[in-house]
Structure formats: structure tokens, C-alpha cells
């Protein structure tokens, strides 16, 4: 029987962590280069990750992290939640597992103290995430890295939700002004 479980990074079982890292290394190898070549963490601790997983008989079927950080944009600081590390192992795809986790993870961040929620994904995933209440900001521009040497995020679609009154009031700025995400990668 498939079970949905949640863990902080501190209590994420070693066998599930190993399966997660194995998938990430194959699917997103750019995250495992240079100094991160032997990376043994799933998501940066500074992003406060909570792992949402579907597991059966010790086998990881699907995974996502709900993460958060403070993001300054247009002179305002927003408590920003997001999804990252979303995947389903190929043998289990097209059976609703990923959708089940995205629905649960999205509901958790909507019930949180977030002002906004955002993440980046491949453009072909627009409709998948839209069915869970995520909106594509087609004209948004995101930079990663330090503000004094930003790197433009290319070929990724920004998906957002504006949750609090503060977040809703900031919507126009997110649509029209470049976003400096700050990290060396996006969620």
C-alpha cells in the first residue's frame, strides 16, 4: 500500500535520502558538479525543506520538498514558500502520484504564513501545475546569484501564487520587475 509521509531533513530516513539523491543526480546532474560533485544533501538547509514522499514497501515512488525563505522584491520582504525536487520515478509515472504530492504540498503552503509561493519549472509542465492552482508568469524575469553579478534564468517558467494581502498587493511588481532570487539555483 502506498503511504504518504513527511519528514524534516533531520529525520529523513537514510534509505529514502539515498533513493532521492540517486534520482536527483541522474535527472539534474548540474546540481552535482564542481564542489557539489559528492553532494550528500537533497535541498539546502537554509531553505527549511520538508520532504513529502510516497513510499511502498521501502521503495520511493514520488518526492517533493516544500521550502521557504525571505525574498526581497521591489523594496518589500515577502515570506516565500515553494516546491522543489518534485519527481516520480519513471515506473510509477502517469498514475497520479506526482499530482497527489503536489496537491498536498501546495495545500500545506497555502495554509502556512506565506505571502507568496513560487517555483520554476520546464514550460511543458505549465498545465500540470495549473491544475493545482499555480499560475504561470510568462513575462517574469528571474536572476540567480549575487545581485552584483546576477545570472539570468533561461528556459524555465515561473509559477506563482499570491497568498496574503501583502503578496496580492505585490503581484504587479513580480510581473514587471526583475526578481533577484539570490541563491545559486532556483526552486
C-alpha positions in Angstrom: 0.0 0.0 0.0 1.3 3.4 -1.0 1.8 5.7 2.0 2.3 9.5 2.1 4.9 10.6 4.6 6.5 13.9 5.6 10.0 14.4 7.1 12.3 17.3 8.0 15.8 16.9 6.7 17.0 15.9 10.2 14.6 12.9 10.3 14.6 11.9 6.6 15.4 8.2 6.6 18.8 7.3 5.1 17.3 4.8 2.6 14.8 7.4 1.3 17.5 10.0 1.2 19.7 7.7 -0.9 16.9 7.0 -3.3 16.2 10.7 -3.6 19.8 11.7 -4.2 20.2 8.9 -6.8 17.2 10.3 -8.8 18.4 13.9 -8.5 21.9 13.0 -9.7 20.5 11.4 -12.8 17.8 13.9 -13.6 19.5 17.2 -12.6 23.3 16.4 -12.9 24.2 20.2 -12.9 23.5 20.2 -9.2 26.2 17.7 -8.6 29.2 19.3 -10.3 32.3 21.0 -9.0 32.3 21.5 -5.3 28.9 19.6 -5.2 30.3 16.6 -7.0 29.9 14.4 -3.9 26.9 16.3 -2.5 25.0 14.4 0.2 22.1 16.8 0.8 18.8 16.9 -1.0 17.9 20.6 -0.5 19.9 23.4 1.2 19.1 23.5 4.9 18.8 27.3 4.6 15.6 26.7 2.6 13.9 24.8 5.5 12.9 21.8 3.5 10.2 19.4 4.4 10.2 16.2 2.4 6.8 14.9 1.1 7.1 11.4 -0.2 5.1 8.5 -1.4 6.6 5.1 -0.4 5.6 1.5 -0.8 7.5 -1.4 0.8 10.5 0.9 1.4 10.6 2.0 -2.3 10.4 5.7 -3.0 7.8 6.4 -5.6 7.5 10.2 -5.6 9.1 13.1 -3.8 8.8 16.9 -3.3 10.2 19.4 -0.9 8.2 22.3 0.5 10.7 25.1 1.2 10.7 28.7 2.3 12.8 31.8 2.6 12.5 35.5 2.8 12.7 37.2 -0.6 13.1 40.9 -1.0 11.5 42.3 -4.1 10.7 45.9 -5.1 11.7 47.0 -1.6 9.4 44.6 0.2 10.3 41.4 2.1 8.0 38.5 1.3 7.8 35.2 3.2 8.1 33.0 0.2 7.3 29.3 0.0 7.8 27.0 -2.9 8.1 23.5 -4.3 11.4 21.9 -5.4 12.8 18.5 -6.0 9.5 17.3 -7.5 9.8 13.9 -9.2 8.2 10.5 -9.7 10.3 7.5 -10.6 9.6 6.5 -14.2 8.0 3.2 -13.4 5.3 5.0 -11.4 4.5 7.9 -13.7 1.1 8.7 -15.1 -0.6 7.1 -12.1 -1.4 10.2 -10.2 1.4 10.0 -7.6 3.1 13.3 -8.6 -0.3 15.0 -8.7 -1.2 13.7 -5.2 2.1 15.1 -3.7 1.8 18.4 -5.5 -1.8 18.8 -4.2 -0.7 18.0 -0.6 2.4 20.2 -0.7 0.5 23.1 -2.3 -2.3 22.8 0.3 0.4 22.9 3.1 2.0 26.1 1.8 -1.4 27.7 1.2 -2.2 27.0 4.9 1.1 28.5 6.0 2.1 32.0 6.9 3.4 32.6 3.3 2.9 35.9 1.5 3.7 34.3 -1.9 4.6 30.9 -3.3 6.8 30.4 -6.3 9.0 27.9 -8.2 10.4 27.5 -11.6 9.8 24.5 -13.9 10.1 23.4 -17.5 7.5 25.1 -19.7 5.8 21.9 -20.7 4.7 21.4 -17.0 2.5 24.6 -17.0 -0.8 22.7 -17.3 0.2 20.1 -14.7 0.9 22.7 -12.1 -2.0 25.0 -13.2 -4.4 22.2 -12.2 -3.2 22.7 -8.6 -3.7 26.4 -8.5 -0.3 27.6 -9.8 -0.3 30.5 -12.3 2.5 31.0 -14.9 4.0 34.4 -15.0 5.1 34.4 -18.6 6.7 37.8 -18.6 8.6 37.5 -15.3 12.3 37.7 -15.3 14.4 35.9 -12.6 18.0 36.2 -11.8 20.0 33.9 -9.5 23.4 34.5 -7.8 24.5 37.7 -6.1 22.9 41.0 -7.1 26.2 42.4 -8.2 26.7 39.5 -10.6 23.3 38.1 -11.5 22.7 35.3 -13.9 19.5 35.3 -15.9 17.3 32.2 -15.5 16.6 30.9 -19.0 14.3 28.3 -20.3 12.3 28.0 -17.1 8.8 29.1 -16.4 8.0 30.9 -13.2 4.9 29.6 -11.4 3.4 31.6 -8.6 0.6 32.0 -6.1 -0.2 35.3 -4.3 -1.4 34.2 -0.9 -1.6 37.0 1.7 -2.9 40.5 1.2 0.7 41.7 1.1 1.5 39.1 -1.6 -1.5 40.1 -3.6 -0.5 43.7 -3.4 3.0 42.8 -4.7 1.7 41.0 -7.8 2.3 43.7 -10.3 5.9 44.2 -9.2 6.6 40.5 -9.7 5.1 40.6 -13.1 7.0 43.7 -14.2 10.3 44.0 -12.2 13.2 41.5 -12.3 13.3 39.1 -9.4 16.6 38.5 -7.8 16.2 35.1 -6.2 19.6 35.2 -4.6 20.5 31.5 -4.5 22.8 29.8 -7.0 19.8 27.9 -8.3 16.1 28.3 -8.5 13.3 26.4 -6.8 
